[in-house]
Amino acid sequence: MLRCYIITITLTYATLLSYAQTDIGDPVKRAVEYTASISEDKVDVEELSSIFEDLLKNPICINDSIHSKLDKIPLLSDFLIQSIKDYIKEFGEFKSTTELHFVPGFDLELVSIISPFVTTTSSEKTYLTLKNLIPTRQSAMGRSTYTFQKAKGYKDTTDNQFLGNRLHYAAAYNLTMGTNIFINIHSEKDAGEKAPLKQLYFDNFSTSITAISPIKHVAKIIIGDYRINLGQGLVAWAGFSMNKSGDPSTIRKRSSITAYKSFDETSFYRGIATEVDMKPFTITLAASNRWLDGRISTSDSSKFTTYTTGLHRTQNEINSRATVNQQLLAGKISYSNKQNSIALNFVSKKMNKKGVQDLEQAFSLDFYKQWKKYSLFGEFASDNNLNLASLISTASKISSKATISASYRNYSRQYKISGNNAFGENSNATNEEGFYIGLKIIPKFNYAITAYADMFKFPYPKYRVSKSSNGSEVGIAIKGFLSKQIEGRLRYRYKTIEQDKKQNPPTFSQTETIQTNKGDLYLKFIPSKNTEITIGSSVSKYTPESHSSQWGYLLYTDIQHSFPSTRLQVYARFTTFKADSWDVAQYNYENDLPGMYASASFNNKGNRAYLMLKIKTRKRLNFWAKISQTFYALPISSIGEGTDMIEGSKKTEIKLQATLDF
């Protein structure tokens, strides 16, 4: 009887949910934007979209509570996963994903976001056999970008001259064989690069072969390019990460090895990685041998520098190509028992260029313990010189509508491991101590409130700070559905840091406190299933003690409309902006070609407009075309800097893409 009542009410809520979803809504785009909105740092949008695209093709069963893979969804916290298991235990298996409305901890927006990536149908676990390699699924993608204005590098006559044409293009091919084998091939040529026929007119190639459960006890094998993430990011983390999040329920990281599918040419390893599952033990091993771009330091011949742009346009860039050898050996052994786990992680990374070597070694202890309403997790790490780094966090489910999290971090100045990405203010876990506390409340199902505070200090000098310094940050956000047809978010952040004063001539003897205020608002109106209208704004204020305040603002209007009879979808946006300096530059995510979902940055004063079309000619063939232009109102003579500088006050770009599933 209770089950029938729940299903009846679920249909009512599903009607409400349908208002929040339109025919033109891209579930991957919505998930990427939602995830990016709760992160206080920039995220790898390309990799994040790849994660959700894989989930869209292979939804995770929410009824499989024993061998749950729900932790593969970045938006689901440990408490939400446990709430799903508790719901199944009390009411039985889900009959529909819309029943997530009744699971404690979920709000309307989160349910609408994750619904396309989960299913109620369980797939039987199978090992690799010839029979299981059928059926096969294939997909191909081609993408091209062209900027009409010519950059300075094309006109240069020195070793900084761009040797190739202005066309950027990329291609990808994916083959899925049954449920066990996944093959990915990616290739790209950046604008300005010269790619001869012997390279098939591409400058870069990336390949990976993934086998899921090929034999008993082997969960995964990846041959080719991959990423490895261990613990809480203190020893190795190459993939997507929300270092500091406005949503306190998402601060815990989860270890993984994943095939590399991004067009970024640097943040991956090349070799073999495997995960062996011998419950209650799990063993992960990874080995890599690849070449990086770099050169010997001009000021110190005993050191070298590596480059992460992946660009090979000029003779200087080509001379630095693949000159540094990097060898990696990493892994972990973990023990899991119900809701508890403990793991020992290790990383050994050696880089060599013409006899100049750099060796990094680190190991860590990563742990997780969950009670019914509480959890404790963290990581203790040490490098080969016994320099320490530690992160301890706890989360508590105060009620069915509220979660609170707290985290303490202490990273030694001498602890320097490249490629880590732990929770904190810095991009690398070193020279930092801090305490974070966050709260998430869902007063009603249709909206949620998140708030956080972070206090941190840097015990020793760092970039742009010549002495020890302190800082703090607080933020609050309210987001949800104001009505059946209106969705919105209001967010505010306040931050203080200490930096050396900007003086002429430069001096590093005096520091000052800098205050930053940031706020943003957006409202999305859904008048029909075929139309979305969004208006948004953001404002920033940067106030150093020694100078007057600097301001920046951004306003935009976004319209999306679908013409079902012609299979045409139209996306258009107009943005106006003003920023006194890069300290108050405005950042905004916008619709882009699938897999890109770009984040645009705006400085000075001007406007930006774009128009994007999607045409679905056949059931499995799609075309996209986007034209955009940024034009500045202030009297400026150029855009950009260095070899990428464009003369004039406008930049016009066109992008084309086609995808085929077969």
N, C-alpha and C positions, 0 to 999 in steps of 0.2 A: 504493500500500500504506500509506504513511504517512498519507495522507488518510483512509483507511478506519479506521485505528487511532484517529486523532484524533476522528472522528465517533462511534466506539463509546464512547470514554471520555467524550465530550461528553454522551451520553445518560445516563451514570452521574451526571455532575455535575448534569445537568438535574433528575434525580430528587432530588438533595440540595437544589437550588435551590427545587424545588416546596414543600419543607417551610418555606422562608422566605417563601412567598407564600400568602395565603389567599384564599378566594373573596370575602371582604369587604374585602380590601386595596384602597385607593384609590391608584393609582400616582402621581397628582399630589400627594396628601397626603404620601405617603412621600418623594417627591423634595423637596418643600418642607421637611419636617422635617429631612431629611438635610442639605440645603444650609444651613438655619438653624443646625444643630448645629455645623457647622465654621466658622461665622462668629463672631467675638468681639464683634461689634456687632449691634444690631438691624437686621433687614433688612425691606425692603418686601414683606411676605408676600403682599399682594394682587397686586402686579405679578409676583412670582415664580411664583405659582400660574397667572397668565395665560400666562406663558412656557411652562410645562409643559403646560397645557391645549392650547395651539396645537401643541406638539410631539406630543402624544398623538393629535390629529386628523390631523397631517401628519408622520408619522415620517420620520426622515432615513436615507437609505440609507448603510450603512457600507461598501458595496462601491464607491461612487463616489469613488475616491481622487483623481481628476483635478480634479473640481469639488466637492470635499468641503465640506459644510455642517455638519460635526460641531462646528465651533467655535461653533455656535449653542446647543449644550447647555452650560449653565453649569458642569457638573461635570467636563467633559473638559478636561484640561490639554493643552498643546502636545505634551508627551512621550507622553501617552496616544494622541493623534491620530496622532502619528508611528509609534507602536507598531502601531496598526491598519494603517497603510499598509505597514509592514515585514512584517507578518504576511501581508497579501495578496500582496506581492511574492514571499514565500518559499513560501507554500502555496496561493495562488490565492484566489479570492473566497470569502467566507463562505457556507456552506450554511445556517447557522442562527445566530441571535444568541447562542445558548448557547456558541458557539465563542469568545466573548469571554473565557471562563474561561482560555483558553490564551495570551492576549495578555499579555505582560509588563507589569506595573504595575497590573493589575486585581485587585481582591480580590472575594470572594464578595458582599459587601454592595453594592458599587458596581455590579457586573454586574446584580444583581437590581433595583437602582434604575433604571438607564438602559435596561434591555431593552425596556420598553413604548414608548420614544421613538425606537427605531431599527428599521430593517428591512433585509432583504437584497435586497429588490426595488427595482430602479432605475426611476425614472420618467423618461420622455423629456422633455427641455426643450422647451417649446412657447412660441411668442409669441402675443400676444393676437389672436384672431380670433373671429368670431361662433360658429363651430363649437366653439371651445375654451371658450365660456362655459357649455357644457352638459356634465355635469349640474350642477344647483344643490343646495346644502345650506343649510338654514336652522335657526336655533336661537333660542329665546326664553326669557327668564328673568324671573321676578317674585319679589321678596324683600320681607319686611316684618319690622320689629322693634318691640317695645313693652315699655317699662319700667313696671311696675305702680306703683312709688313716684313721687310727683310731685316734680320738682326745684324748687328755690327760684325759678327764673326764671318759672315758671308762676304764682307767687303775687305776684310783684313788681308794683308799681304805677308804677314810674318808666320811663325809657327803656330799662331793662335787662329789661323784661318780655318773655317769649316770646310772640310774636303768633300762633303756630300751635298745632296740637294735638300730642299726645305720640307720634304715629305716625311712624315712619321707614319709608320704602319706596323701592325702586329697581326699575328695569326695564332690560333689555338685549335687543337684537335683533342677530343676526349673520347675514349672507348671504354665502355663498361661491359664486362662479360659476366652475365649472371649476377650474383650478389657477392662475388669474391674477388674479381680482378678489375682494377681501375688503372688505365693508362692515360697519361696526360703529356702533351707536347705543346710547348709554347715557344714562339719566336718573335723577335721585335727588331726594328731599326728606328732609332731616334732621329729626329730632324737634325740635319747637319752631318750625320754619319755616312761614310762611304761603304757600301756593301756590294762587293763584286759577285759575279756569277758563281765563283767557286764556293761562296758562302750562301748560295741560293738566294742572294740579294737580301739576306738578313745579317744583322750584326751579332745577335745573341740568341742562344738556344737553351731551353730548359726542358728536361724530361724526367718523368717519374713513373714507376710501376709499383702499384700497391696491391698486395694480396691480403685479404681479410680472412682470417681463420683458414689458412691453407691446409693445416693439419691440426690434429688435437694438441692442445696446450699452446699453440702459437696463435696469438690473437691478431698479429699484424706483422707484415714485412714490407719495407719500402726500399726500393733500389733506385738510385738516381738522386734527385734533389729533394730535400726535405727540411723541415724545421723541428727542433727539439726544445721542449719547455719542461723545466724541472722545478719541483718545489714551489716556493713562493717567489721565484725569480732572482734569488741571490747568486746562483752559480751559472744559470743558463736560462735565457728566455728570448727566443727569436720571433715569436709570433705575436698575435693580437693581445693587447693588455690594456686594462683601464687602471693606470697607476694610482690616480686619485679620483674617486668617484663621488658624485653627489648622491648616489644611492648606496647607503651603507651595507645593503645586503649582498653587494656584488664584489666585495673587496677580496674575497678568497680566490686564489688562482688554482687551477687544476693542471697537473702534469699531462703532457701528451707528446706524441710524435705524429706529424702530419705531412702529407705530400705537399710539395711546394708548387703553387699554381699561380703565383703572382708574377707580374712583369718587372718587378723590382729586381735588379741584377746583383744585389749584394747580401741581403739578410737571409741567407740560407746556407745549408751544408750539402756536400755532394759525396755520396758513397752509399752506405747501407745502414738501415736502422730496423730494429725488430723489438717486438714486445711479446714476452713469453708469460703465459698465464697458467700457473700451477697453484691454484687456490689452496691456502690463503696467501701464497706468495706470488708476486709479479716482478718480472725482471725485464728491464729495458736496457738495450745496448745500442750504441750508435758509433760509427766510424766514418770519417770524412777526410778527403784529400783533394783540395782545390786550390786554384790560383786567384789571387786578389790583385787589384790595381794598387800601385804604390811606388814610392821612390825613396832613396836615401835622403835624410835630412841635410840641407845645405849648411846648417849651423853646427851639426854634430854628426859626424860620419858613423858613429856607433849606434845611431837610431834611424828608424825609417817611419814613414807616414803612409797609411793606407787611405785610398779614396773610395767613397761610397756613392758617387753620383751614377756610376755605370755608363758614363758618356765617353764616346771615343770619336769625337768630331774633328779634333785638331791633331797636328803632329805631336804636340806635347802630351796630349791625352793618350794617344796611341803608344808613345814611348813608355808610358807608365802602365800599360795594359798587361795584366797577368804576369807581374814580376815578383810578387810575394807569394810564397808557398805557405798554405795554412793546413795543418793537420790536426784533427780533432778525435779524441776518444772520450766518450761520455756515456753515462748510464745511471741506473738506479736499481735498487732492490727494495721492494716494499712488502709489508705485511698488513693485511686487512682482515678485520674481524667485525662483522656487522657494521656498526657505525664508527669504528675506530680504524685508524691506519697510522703507520709509521714507516718512513722510507729513508734510506741512505743514498744520497746522490753524489756523483763525482764528475769532474770535468778536467781534462788535460788538453790544453790547446798550445800548439807550437807554431810559430811563424818564422820564416827564414827568407832573407833576401841577400844574396851574394855574401854569405857567411855571417851576416848580422842576424842574430837570433833573438827571439822573445818567447819565453816559456811562461805560461800561466797554468796553475793547477789549483783546484779548490774542491772541497767536499762539504757536504751539509747534511743535517738531520732535519727532516721535514715531518711534521706530525699533524694529526687531526683527531679530535675527540668530540663526539656529539652525544649529549643527553637529550631528553625529550624537548626541553625548551632552551637549552644552552649549548654552545659549542666553543671549543678552544682549538686554535690552530696557529701554526707559525713555522719558522725555520731558523736554525742556528748554522752559520757557515764560517769556514776558515779557509784561507789560502795556504799555499805551501810554506809561507813564512809565519804562519800562525796569527795573522791579522784577522780580526773577527768582525762579523756582521750578524745581527740578529733582528728578528721580527716576530712579535708575539701579538696575537689578536684574539678577540673573543666576540661572540655574537649571542644575543639573548632575544628570545621571542616573548616580549612582555605580555602580549595578548594576541588574539587572532587578527588584530588590526594594527599591531605595532611591533617593530623590530628595532633593536638598538645594537650598535657595534662599536668596538673600541680597539685601537691598535697602537702599539708602542714599537718604535724602530730605533736602532742604534747601529750606525755603520761607521766603522773606523776609517780614519783618513788614509791609512796605509792599505786598506782593503780595496784593491782595484782589479776587478775582473771584467774584461771587455765582453760585451754580449749579454750582460745581465740586465734585468729590467724589473726591479722590485718596487713595491709601494713606496712613494716618497715624493719629495719636491724636485729632486734632481733626476736627470735621465739615467744616471748610473748610481748604483748603491755605494756611495762613498762619502765620508766627511759629513755625516748628517745624523741628527737625533731629533725625534719628534713624537708627538702624541696626537692621535686622531680619534674623534668620536662622532658618530653619525646616527641619525634617527629617521625611520620611515614609518609614516602613519597613513592608514587607509580609512578615514572617517566614514566614507560611504563608498559603495562599489564603483561609482563613476568617476572618482578622482582620488589622487594620492598627494601627500605632502612629504618632502624629504628635506632634511637639514643636516649640516655637518659643521664641525670646527676642527681646525688643524693648527697646532702650535709646533714650531720647528726651530732648530738652530744649527748653525754650521760652526763647529768648534775651531776650525782653522781657515785661513784665507782661501778664497776660491775665485773663479772668474768674475772680474769686475768688483771684487770685494777684497781689500787688502788686509783685513783683520777678521776675527771671529764676528759672527753676525746672528741676528735673530729675525724671526718673522712669524706671521700668523695669517690664517685665512678662515673665513666663515662664509657659508652659503645657504640659501633656502630656495626651494622650488615648489610650485603648486602646478599640477598638470592633471588634465582629465577632460571629461565631457560636460560642457555647460548645459547642453540640451541634446536632443536626438540628432541634431544637425550641426552642432558647433563643438569643436574640439579646441582646447587651448592650453597654453603654458605660460607661466610667469616665473622668472628666475632672477635672483640677485646674488652677487658675490662681492665680498670686500676683502682686500689683501694688503698686508704691509710687509715690506722687506727693507733691508739695508743694502746700499750700494755706494761705491765711490762716487764722489761728486764729479760731474762733467765740467772740466775747466780747461782753459786754453792759456798757456801750454798745459798738457795733461799732468795731473799729479794724483798720487794714490795715497796721500796722507790723511785725507778727510773722507768720512762717510756721512751719509744722510739717510733718513727714513723716507721711503716712497710709499704713498698710499694709492691703491688702485680700486676703483669702483666699476663694476660691470653689471649691466642688467639687460635682459631681453624678454620679448613678449611675442607670441604668435597666436593667431586665431585662424582656424580652418573651418570654412563654411561648406557644407555639403548639401546643396539645394536639390540634387537628384543623384541617381546612381551613376550618371554619366559625367558629372561635373564636380570639380573641387575648386574652391577659391580660397587662397591663403593670403593673409597679410601679416607681416612680421616687422619687427624693429629691434635694434640693439643700440646701446649707448655705453661709452667707456669714458672714464675720467682718470687721468694720471697726474698725481700731485707730488713732486719732489719738494723737499724743504727749501731748496735754494732757488727755485724757479716757480713761475706761475703755473697753474693747472693747464693741462692739455686735454682736449675733448675729441671724441670721435663718435659718429653715429651712422646708422644704416637703416634704410626703410626699403621694403620690397613688397611687391604684389605678384602673386603667382596664380596662374589659371591653368587648369588641366581639363580637357574635355575629350570625350570619346564619341565617335560617330559609328555606331554599331553596323549600320547598313553598308558602310564603305570600309570597315575594318581599319579606320584611321584614328589615331590618337594624337592630340595636339597638346604640347606643353609650352607655356610662355611665361616669361618673368621680366619685370622691369625693376631695377634697383637704383637707388640714389644714395650716395655716401659722402662723408667728409671726415677726414682724420688729420689732425694737426701734425702727427708724426707716426713712426712705426710703433711707438709705445702704446698708441691707441688705435692701431690698425684693426679693422673689422673683418671677421671671418664668418662665412656663411656657407652651409651645404646647399647644393643646388642639383636639380635633375641633370643627369649626364648619361652617356652611353652605358649600357649594362656592364657591371663590373667596375665602373669608375666612380660614379656618385661623388663628383669632385667637391672639394672645399675651396672656395675662392677667397682670396685675401684682398682687402681694399685699403689703399692709402691715398693721401691728398684729397681732392674733391672731384667728383665726377658721377657718371652714371654707367650702368651696365644693362644690357638687354640681350635676351636670347630667345630663340624659337626652335623647338625640337619636335620632329614628327616621327611617329612610329607607324609603320605599315605592315600589316599581317597579310601577306599575299596568299599564303597557304597555311594549313594548320600548323606546320612545323618550320616555316620559313618566315623570318622577320627582318625588316629593314629599319634602321634609324638614321636620321639626318639632323644635325644640330648646327646652327650658325649663331655666333655670339659676337658681341662687340662691346668693348670697354672704352669709354671716351671721357677724357678729363676736362673739367671746366677751368681749372687753374691754368695759367700760362706756363706750361712745362714744355721743354724741348725734347724730352726723351722719356721712355718707359723702360724700367729694368736697369741693369748695370752690367759692366764687363762685356764679354762677347755676346751676351744675350740682349744687350741694349737695343731698343728700337727707337729710331728717330721719329719725332712727332708726338701727338697727344691721344692717339687711339690705337687699339689693337683689335684686329678682326680675325676670327678663327672659324673654320668649318670642320666638322667631324662626321664621318660616315661609318656605319657598322652593319654587318649582316650576320645572322646566325641561322644555322640549319640543324635540326634534330632529325635523325633518321635511324 
